[in-house]
């Protein structure tokens, strides 16, 4: 068992290897649906990455700066992978997010 400390300084024990999603589910299913990332000891992690040691944890929804950052960062990687599948050999610059935004500006939005 590992000890997870929450922002209010409460501590709960979980099985070693639990992830942010599992922690969120233990609180409520609606919270689990809303989180996009987790901070573990002040480092932002994917919500599905296992936690193996005692840690301080913060769950991030999209409405937090950390949640937005994680969401857009992951989206940039997904967009880059999609572009690599469509255009084999494509070369990316240093900041994939700029590529994603540039491409998205070229895609017509239809309603």
N, C-alpha and C positions, 0 to 999 in steps of 0.2 A: 504494500500500500504506500501511496505517496500523499503528501499533504499539499493541498492547493489553497493558497491564500488569495482572497478576493479583495477588491478595492476598499471595502468597508472593514478590512482586517479580520473578517470571519475566516475560519479555516475548516475545510472539509477533506475527508480522506477519499481517495479514488484508487482504483486498480492502476498499477504501473502500466504505462502505455495508453492511458486515456488521452483523448484529444479534445480540442476546444469544442467541437461539435458535441461530443459525449457529455462534456461538462455542461454545456448549454441545455442539452436535452434533460439532464438531471434537474434543471431548474424549471424549464417549461418547454413544451414543443414549439410554441410560437417564437420563443427566443432562439431556439435552434434553427428555425426557418429564416430568421432575420440576420444572424451573424455572418459576416463575410471574412473575418480574420480574428486572430487572438494575439494578444501580447503575452509573452512568457518571459518573465524577468526583464521586462522593458524592451524586448525584441519582438517585432511583429512576425508572426508565423501564419502559415496556412492553417485553417481551422481543422484540417484533417491530419496534421502532423502529430505523431505520438509524443507525449510528455513522459519522460522516464524518471525524473527526479522531482523532489519537492520544488515548488515554484510559486511565484506570485503571478496571477493571471488576470487579465482584463479582456473581456469579450467585446468585440467591436462590430457595431452595425454600420450600414452604409451612411447613416447620418452623422458619423463622427469623422474627423479629419483622417484618422488612421484607417478607418473602414473605407473611405473614399480612395485613399492612396493605394491600399491593397487591391481594391476592385479595379481601378484603372491600370495599375501595374500588371495585374493578371490579364486584363483585357488586351493590353498591348502585346503580351506574349502570345495570346490566342490569335490575334490579328496577324502577327508575324508568321506564326505557323501556317495559317490559312494562305497567306501570300506565298510562302515557300512551296506549299502544295500546288498552287496555281501557276507559279512562275519559278520552276526549279533553277537554282543557281543565283537567285536574287540576292543582292548584297544590301545589308542594312547599315545605317549610320549608327552613331553612338546611342542615340535616344530613340528607342522603338516607339515611344508614345507619340513623338512628332510624326512618324510615318503613319501611325494609326489615324491620327487626327487629319492629316493631309488626305489620306485615302477616303476617310469618311466624308470629307467635304466634297469629294467628287461623286459620291453615290447619291442619286436623287432620292428624296424622301417622298413616298407616295402614301396617301391616306386612303 
